[in-house]
Every structure is written in C-alpha cells, then in structure tokens.
C-alpha cells in the first residue's frame, strides 16, 4: 500500500472512531480523484438494502470524480473462528465470547490494488472506547459483497 492510500485509511478510520465516541456508528467512504469527497451513511449497519444503496451511490460518485483510490470503513463485530474471521453487523448488545468490536476497512488504489484491515477496540467500564491503530489483515479468499466496501470495489473494477 502506498503512503497516499495509507493516509486515507488513517483518515477514514479516525472519522469512524470519532463518530463511535459520540455513539454514532456510520459507514464512511473517502473517494480520491479529481477532487476528494467524503460520504457517510448512518443506516449502513441496519440492512442489506441500505448497504447496497450506499455503496452503489459511492460507486456512481467515484466514477464522476475519476477516483483513483478510496477507503471505506464501518464499525462491525468481528468473531475469531479457527483459521478465519467472521464479520457481523454492529450491535449494541454485549459481546459474546470470541467477539471483538472493530472498525473494519477496505482500501483500493488503481495502481497498488486492494487491502483490507481493521482497528479493534475495547471499552472501559464506563463504556468509553479505547481504539487500537489500524492494521491490515490478509484474507485467505476474496470477501463477499457483504464485506464493507467490496461491492464498491467490484462496481469500480469489474469493468476494467
């Protein structure tokens, strides 16, 4: 991943983390092309229709901007399973054994390709989040459209 894309990753993750501190849980995407545009959606975590609609709108705008890179981040619950990670929609319910709150992200650069990662966090007894720094993780297989930002990625790259 190049420095410009990593800078977008830290920016988008910081924005989601700031929202979480204010008890908001949006999906945020930063599109970088002829100009930079930031979009957010607070319904993203609520339904498949909201997720699909937001990523479709982001793809349309990315084409208009001639975007060369984007970063997409959303709060999710990550469950660690033997040999894999499974992402679930964010919920305010208590965590189950093996679950971790996290900001999950997808980053794409037209020259360098795609990276995936997360910034896990825990909560103090008073409920305030304590965030780790974003890191990349390597997935054994290409994620499905339900992984944050992947539908956007496919909409932008499948016709190339």
C-alpha positions as CSV (number, residue, x, y, z in Angstrom):
1,X,0.0,0.0,0.0
2,X,1.4,3.4,-0.9
3,X,1.6,6.4,1.5
4,X,-1.3,8.3,-0.1
5,X,-3.7,5.4,0.4
6,X,-2.5,4.7,3.9
7,X,-3.1,8.4,4.7
8,X,-6.7,7.9,3.5
9,X,-7.0,4.7,5.7
10,X,-6.0,6.5,8.8
11,X,-8.3,9.5,7.9
12,X,-11.4,7.3,7.4
13,X,-10.7,5.1,10.5
14,X,-10.2,8.3,12.6
15,X,-13.5,9.7,11.4
16,X,-15.4,6.5,12.2
17,X,-13.7,6.3,15.6
18,X,-14.6,9.9,16.4
19,X,-18.3,9.0,15.5
20,X,-18.2,6.0,17.8
21,X,-17.0,8.2,20.6
22,X,-20.2,10.2,20.0
23,X,-22.2,7.0,20.0
24,X,-22.8,7.1,16.2
25,X,-21.9,4.1,14.0
26,X,-21.7,5.3,10.4
27,X,-20.1,3.8,7.3
28,X,-17.7,6.4,5.8
29,X,-16.0,6.4,2.5
30,X,-13.3,8.8,1.2
31,X,-13.1,8.9,-2.6
32,X,-9.9,10.4,-4.1
33,X,-10.0,11.5,-7.7
34,X,-10.2,14.9,-9.5
35,X,-11.2,16.1,-6.0
36,X,-11.7,14.4,-2.7
37,X,-15.2,13.6,-1.5
38,X,-16.3,12.1,1.8
39,X,-19.7,10.3,2.2
40,X,-21.3,8.8,5.3
41,X,-24.3,6.7,5.9
42,X,-25.8,6.0,9.3
43,X,-28.2,3.4,8.1
44,X,-25.5,1.2,6.6
45,X,-25.3,-1.2,9.5
46,X,-29.1,-1.6,9.6
47,X,-29.9,-3.5,6.4
48,X,-28.7,-5.1,3.2
49,X,-30.8,-2.5,1.3
50,X,-29.0,0.4,3.0
51,X,-25.6,-1.2,2.5
52,X,-26.2,-1.8,-1.2
53,X,-27.7,1.6,-1.8
54,X,-24.8,3.4,-0.1
55,X,-22.1,1.5,-2.0
56,X,-23.9,2.0,-5.3
57,X,-24.2,5.8,-4.7
58,X,-20.5,5.8,-3.7
59,X,-19.6,4.0,-7.0
60,X,-21.5,6.5,-9.1
61,X,-19.8,9.4,-7.4
62,X,-16.4,7.7,-7.7
63,X,-16.9,7.4,-11.5
64,X,-17.9,11.0,-11.7
65,X,-14.7,12.0,-9.7
66,X,-12.5,9.7,-11.8
67,X,-11.4,8.2,-8.4
68,X,-8.0,6.5,-8.4
69,X,-8.3,5.4,-4.8
70,X,-10.9,5.1,-2.0
71,X,-11.0,4.0,1.6
72,X,-14.2,2.6,3.2
73,X,-14.7,2.0,6.9
74,X,-17.5,0.8,9.1
75,X,-17.9,-0.4,12.7
76,X,-18.5,-4.2,12.9
77,X,-18.3,-7.1,15.3
78,X,-15.5,-9.5,14.4
79,X,-15.7,-13.1,15.6
80,X,-12.5,-15.0,15.6
81,X,-13.0,-18.6,14.4
82,X,-10.4,-21.2,13.9
83,X,-8.5,-20.2,10.8
84,X,-10.8,-17.3,9.9
85,X,-12.5,-14.1,10.9
86,X,-16.3,-13.5,10.5
87,X,-17.8,-10.1,10.4
88,X,-21.2,-9.2,11.8
89,X,-23.2,-6.0,11.7
90,X,-22.5,-3.7,14.6
91,X,-24.9,-4.1,17.5
92,X,-25.0,-2.5,21.0
93,X,-25.6,-5.9,22.6
94,X,-23.0,-7.3,24.9
95,X,-20.1,-9.1,23.1
96,X,-20.1,-12.9,23.1
97,X,-17.0,-15.0,23.8
98,X,-14.6,-14.6,20.8
99,X,-16.2,-11.3,19.5
100,X,-14.3,-8.0,19.1
101,X,-15.7,-4.6,18.3
102,X,-13.7,-3.1,15.4
103,X,-13.6,-0.5,12.7
104,X,-13.3,-2.7,9.5
105,X,-11.9,-1.1,6.4
106,X,-11.2,-1.7,2.7
107,X,-8.7,0.4,0.8
108,X,-8.2,0.5,-3.0
109,X,-5.6,2.2,-5.2
110,X,-5.8,1.8,-9.0
111,X,-2.0,1.1,-9.1
112,X,-1.5,-0.9,-5.9
113,X,-4.7,-2.9,-5.6
114,X,-6.8,-3.6,-2.6
115,X,-6.0,-4.0,1.1
116,X,-8.3,-5.0,4.0
117,X,-7.9,-4.3,7.7
118,X,-9.3,-3.3,11.0
119,X,-8.8,-1.2,14.1
120,X,-10.1,-3.3,17.0
121,X,-11.2,-1.5,20.2
122,X,-12.3,-2.3,23.7
123,X,-14.4,-0.4,26.2
124,X,-13.6,1.0,29.6
125,X,-16.1,0.1,32.4
126,X,-17.9,3.4,31.7
127,X,-18.4,2.4,28.1
128,X,-15.8,4.7,26.5
129,X,-14.0,3.1,23.6
130,X,-10.2,2.6,23.6
131,X,-9.0,2.2,20.0
132,X,-6.1,0.3,18.5
133,X,-4.3,1.7,15.4
134,X,-5.5,0.4,12.0
135,X,-3.6,-2.6,10.7
136,X,-4.0,-4.7,7.6
137,X,-5.0,-8.4,7.6
138,X,-4.7,-10.9,4.8
139,X,-7.8,-12.8,3.8
140,X,-7.5,-16.4,2.5
141,X,-10.2,-15.8,-0.1
142,X,-11.8,-12.8,-1.8
143,X,-14.5,-11.5,0.5
144,X,-18.2,-11.4,-0.5
145,X,-20.1,-8.3,-1.3
146,X,-21.3,-8.1,2.3
147,X,-17.8,-7.1,3.5
148,X,-17.6,-3.3,3.8
149,X,-16.5,-1.6,0.6
150,X,-16.3,-4.8,-1.5
151,X,-19.4,-4.1,-3.5
152,X,-18.0,-0.6,-4.3
153,X,-14.7,-2.2,-5.3
154,X,-16.4,-4.6,-7.6
155,X,-18.5,-1.9,-9.2
156,X,-15.4,0.2,-9.9
157,X,-13.1,-2.6,-11.1
158,X,-15.2,-5.4,-12.7
159,X,-15.5,-3.4,-16.0
160,X,-11.7,-2.8,-16.2
